[in-house]
Amino acid sequence: MIFENELLSLNILDVLKLNQKNINMRNTKRNFDALSFRLRTDACLQTEENVYHLENNSICFVPAGLDYKRFATADELIVVHFNAANYVNKEIELFKPEAPERFSELFRSVLMCWNAKKTGYKYRCTAMLYEIFAECYAQNAKYHTNNSRIKNSITYISENYKKSDLSINEIAKRSFMSEVYFRKIFKSEFGISPKKYIVKLRIQNAIALITTGYYSLKEVAFMSGYTDYKYFSVEFKRIKGVSPSEYLYNYHK
């Protein structure tokens, strides 16, 4: 998800509070990203491929350039419009936080700051937006590691997934269990194997590095835990559908 990218560069454009009813509208090719907190909603967002049902106290990210329809009998929200300079996605992302009151406070604060427009308000609002992302990241990580049996291992993965020599056996030892049993518990908790989970984190990191434009693709591979660029390219294409060079070309295009 977007808040898992710790290399984000954000340019805030606008903050609005909307309270709409009986909505049936289409949004086409907007040139900005949107992050919203739903105060009260039964909204449904529909793209060509998916349908997303929003709930009260949910957070929704809609990337720039996405065509979608929005339907609702009631949709009350606070939304931040911004540009993420180094994040590319073509899908809507939804997040239901454990502690929505914290996000309600943050979104209301950024709205008040934006409307007041005191000296330096854009800096303050941008700082608040980063705080929202940080809180999303923290609450999401907490949710995914609430199994006390493997919590230490998950933390270890998040801190060491970029190491090329990271092994599942080493990870399992952090939770004082055998590799076989750890794989079983992990698959039950996350729905995928530990290896696939690590690959997912590595490719997410690679995408963040690619979009900064600061590194060569071989440097990106190395910094994401791969010593063999060809293997990195194969893994990247398997997950994203295009090679790293094609992804880079499409991003700049």
C-alpha positions as CSV (number, residue, x, y, z in Angstrom):
1,M,0.0,0.0,0.0
2,I,1.1,3.6,-0.5
3,F,1.9,4.2,3.1
4,E,4.3,1.3,3.1
5,N,6.6,3.3,0.8
6,E,9.0,5.2,3.1
7,L,10.5,7.1,0.2
8,L,7.4,9.1,-0.7
9,S,7.7,12.7,-1.8
10,L,4.3,14.5,-1.3
11,N,3.1,17.8,-2.7
12,I,-0.2,18.7,-1.1
13,L,-2.7,20.5,-3.3
14,D,-6.0,20.9,-1.5
15,V,-8.0,19.7,1.6
16,L,-11.7,19.5,1.5
17,K,-14.7,18.3,3.5
18,L,-17.5,16.9,1.5
19,N,-21.0,15.9,2.6
20,Q,-22.9,14.6,-0.4
21,K,-26.1,12.6,-1.0
22,N,-27.5,10.5,-3.8
23,I,-24.3,10.4,-5.8
24,N,-23.8,8.8,-9.2
25,M,-20.8,10.3,-10.8
26,R,-17.8,9.4,-12.9
27,N,-14.2,10.7,-12.3
28,T,-11.9,10.6,-15.3
29,K,-8.1,11.0,-15.5
30,R,-7.7,13.3,-12.5
31,N,-4.1,14.6,-12.3
32,F,-3.8,14.2,-8.6
33,D,-3.9,11.5,-5.9
34,A,-6.5,11.6,-3.2
35,L,-6.5,10.3,0.4
36,S,-9.8,10.4,2.2
37,F,-11.2,9.5,5.6
38,R,-14.9,8.5,5.5
39,L,-16.8,9.9,8.4
40,R,-20.1,8.5,7.3
41,T,-20.6,6.6,4.1
42,D,-22.2,3.8,2.1
43,A,-20.2,4.7,-1.0
44,C,-19.1,2.3,-3.7
45,L,-16.2,2.9,-6.1
46,Q,-16.2,1.0,-9.3
47,T,-13.3,0.7,-11.8
48,E,-13.2,-1.4,-14.9
49,E,-11.8,-4.3,-13.0
50,N,-13.0,-4.0,-9.4
51,V,-15.7,-2.8,-7.0
52,Y,-14.8,-1.2,-3.7
53,H,-17.3,-0.8,-0.8
54,L,-16.3,1.9,1.6
55,E,-17.2,1.9,5.3
56,N,-17.5,4.4,8.1
57,N,-14.0,5.3,9.5
58,S,-12.2,3.8,6.5
59,I,-9.3,5.4,4.6
60,C,-9.3,5.3,0.9
61,F,-6.4,6.1,-1.5
62,V,-7.3,6.8,-5.2
63,P,-4.3,7.2,-7.5
64,A,-4.0,9.9,-10.2
65,G,-5.2,9.0,-13.7
66,L,-7.7,6.4,-12.6
67,D,-11.2,6.3,-14.2
68,Y,-13.8,5.2,-11.7
69,K,-17.5,5.7,-10.8
70,R,-18.7,6.7,-7.3
71,F,-22.2,5.7,-6.1
72,A,-23.6,6.6,-2.7
73,T,-26.8,7.6,-0.9
74,A,-24.6,9.4,1.7
75,D,-20.9,10.2,1.6
76,E,-19.3,12.4,4.2
77,L,-15.6,12.6,4.1
78,I,-12.4,14.7,4.5
79,V,-10.1,14.4,1.5
80,V,-6.6,15.5,0.8
81,H,-5.5,16.0,-2.8
82,F,-1.8,15.7,-3.5
83,N,0.9,14.5,-5.9
84,A,3.1,11.6,-4.9
85,A,6.2,12.2,-6.9
86,N,7.6,8.6,-6.6
87,Y,4.7,6.3,-6.3
88,V,2.9,4.6,-9.2
89,N,-0.3,2.6,-8.8
90,K,-3.4,1.9,-10.9
91,E,-5.6,0.5,-8.2
92,I,-7.7,1.9,-5.3
93,E,-6.4,1.1,-1.9
94,L,-8.6,0.7,1.2
95,F,-7.5,0.6,4.9
96,K,-9.7,0.1,7.9
97,P,-7.7,1.3,11.0
98,E,-7.9,-0.2,14.4
99,A,-8.0,3.2,16.1
100,P,-10.1,5.5,13.7
101,E,-10.4,8.2,16.3
102,R,-6.7,9.0,15.8
103,F,-7.3,9.5,12.0
104,S,-10.4,11.5,12.6
105,E,-8.3,13.9,14.7
106,L,-5.5,14.1,12.1
107,F,-7.8,14.6,9.1
108,R,-9.8,17.3,11.0
109,S,-6.6,19.0,12.0
110,V,-5.2,19.1,8.5
111,L,-8.5,20.5,7.2
112,M,-8.6,23.2,9.9
113,C,-5.0,24.2,9.1
114,W,-5.6,24.3,5.4
115,N,-8.7,26.5,5.8
116,A,-7.0,28.9,8.2
117,K,-4.2,29.5,5.7
118,K,-1.9,31.0,8.3
119,T,1.7,31.7,7.3
120,G,3.5,28.4,6.6
121,Y,0.2,26.4,6.5
122,K,1.3,24.3,3.5
123,Y,4.4,23.1,5.4
124,R,2.2,22.3,8.4
125,C,-0.4,20.5,6.4
126,T,2.2,18.5,4.5
127,A,3.7,17.5,7.9
128,M,0.3,16.3,9.0
129,L,-0.2,14.3,5.8
130,Y,3.1,12.5,6.5
131,E,1.9,11.9,10.0
132,I,-1.3,10.3,8.6
133,F,0.8,8.0,6.4
134,A,3.1,7.2,9.4
135,E,0.0,6.3,11.5
136,C,-1.4,4.2,8.7
137,Y,1.9,2.3,8.4
138,A,2.1,1.8,12.2
139,Q,-1.4,0.6,12.6
140,N,-1.2,-1.7,9.6
141,A,2.0,-3.2,10.8
142,K,0.5,-3.7,14.2
143,Y,-2.5,-5.5,12.7
144,H,-0.3,-7.8,10.7
145,T,1.8,-8.8,13.6
146,N,-0.8,-9.4,16.3
147,N,0.0,-13.1,16.4
148,S,2.2,-13.3,19.4
149,R,3.8,-16.5,18.3
150,I,5.4,-15.0,15.2
151,K,5.5,-11.3,16.1
152,N,9.2,-11.3,16.6
153,S,9.8,-12.9,13.3
154,I,7.6,-10.5,11.4
155,T,9.4,-7.6,13.0
156,Y,12.7,-9.2,12.0
157,I,11.5,-9.6,8.4
158,S,10.5,-5.9,8.2
159,E,13.9,-4.8,9.4
160,N,16.0,-7.3,7.4
161,Y,14.2,-8.2,4.1
162,K,16.8,-6.2,2.1
163,K,19.5,-8.6,3.2
164,S,20.3,-11.0,0.3
165,D,21.3,-13.8,2.7
166,L,18.2,-13.7,4.8
167,S,16.9,-17.2,5.4
168,I,13.5,-18.6,6.6
169,N,15.4,-20.7,9.2
170,E,17.0,-17.6,10.6
171,I,13.6,-15.9,10.7
172,A,11.9,-18.8,12.4
173,K,14.5,-18.9,15.2
174,R,13.4,-15.4,16.2
175,S,10.1,-17.0,17.3
176,F,11.8,-20.0,18.8
177,M,10.2,-22.5,16.5
178,S,11.2,-24.9,13.7
179,E,11.3,-23.7,10.1
180,V,8.5,-26.1,9.1
181,Y,6.2,-25.0,11.9
182,F,7.0,-21.3,11.3
183,R,6.0,-21.7,7.6
184,K,2.7,-23.3,8.6
185,I,1.8,-20.6,11.1
186,F,2.9,-17.8,8.7
187,K,0.8,-19.2,5.8
188,S,-2.2,-19.5,8.1
189,E,-1.7,-15.9,9.2
190,F,-0.9,-14.2,5.9
191,G,-2.2,-16.5,3.2
192,I,1.2,-16.7,1.5
193,S,4.5,-18.3,2.3
194,P,7.3,-16.4,4.1
195,K,9.4,-16.3,0.9
196,K,6.6,-14.7,-1.1
197,Y,6.0,-12.2,1.6
198,I,9.7,-11.2,1.5
199,V,9.7,-11.0,-2.3
200,K,6.7,-8.7,-2.1
201,L,8.5,-6.4,0.3
202,R,11.6,-6.4,-1.9
203,I,9.7,-5.5,-5.0
204,Q,7.8,-2.8,-3.3
205,N,11.1,-1.4,-2.1
206,A,12.5,-1.7,-5.7
207,I,9.5,0.2,-7.1
208,A,10.1,3.0,-4.6
209,L,13.8,3.2,-5.6
210,I,13.1,3.1,-9.3
211,T,10.6,6.0,-9.2
212,T,13.1,8.3,-7.4
213,G,15.2,8.3,-10.5
214,Y,18.4,8.3,-8.4
215,Y,19.6,4.7,-9.0
216,S,20.5,2.4,-11.8
217,L,18.4,-0.8,-12.1
218,K,21.3,-2.9,-10.9
219,E,21.7,-0.6,-7.9
220,V,18.0,-1.0,-7.2
221,A,18.3,-4.8,-7.3
222,F,21.2,-4.8,-4.9
223,M,19.5,-2.4,-2.5
224,S,16.4,-4.6,-2.5
225,G,18.2,-7.8,-1.5
226,Y,19.2,-9.3,-4.9
227,T,22.8,-10.1,-5.8
228,D,21.7,-11.4,-9.2
229,Y,20.1,-8.8,-11.5
230,K,18.6,-11.4,-13.9
231,Y,16.9,-13.2,-11.0
232,F,15.6,-9.8,-9.7
233,S,14.3,-9.0,-13.2
234,V,12.4,-12.4,-13.3
235,E,10.9,-11.8,-9.9
236,F,9.9,-8.3,-10.7
237,K,8.2,-9.3,-14.0
238,R,6.4,-12.2,-12.3
239,I,4.8,-9.8,-9.8
240,K,4.4,-6.6,-11.8
241,G,3.9,-8.1,-15.3
242,V,6.7,-6.0,-16.8
243,S,10.5,-6.0,-16.5
244,P,12.2,-3.4,-14.3
245,S,13.4,-1.6,-17.5
246,E,9.8,-1.6,-18.9
247,Y,8.4,-0.3,-15.6
248,L,11.0,2.5,-15.6
249,Y,10.1,3.4,-19.2
250,N,6.4,3.4,-18.6
251,Y,6.8,5.5,-15.4
252,H,8.8,8.2,-17.2
253,K,6.5,8.0,-20.2
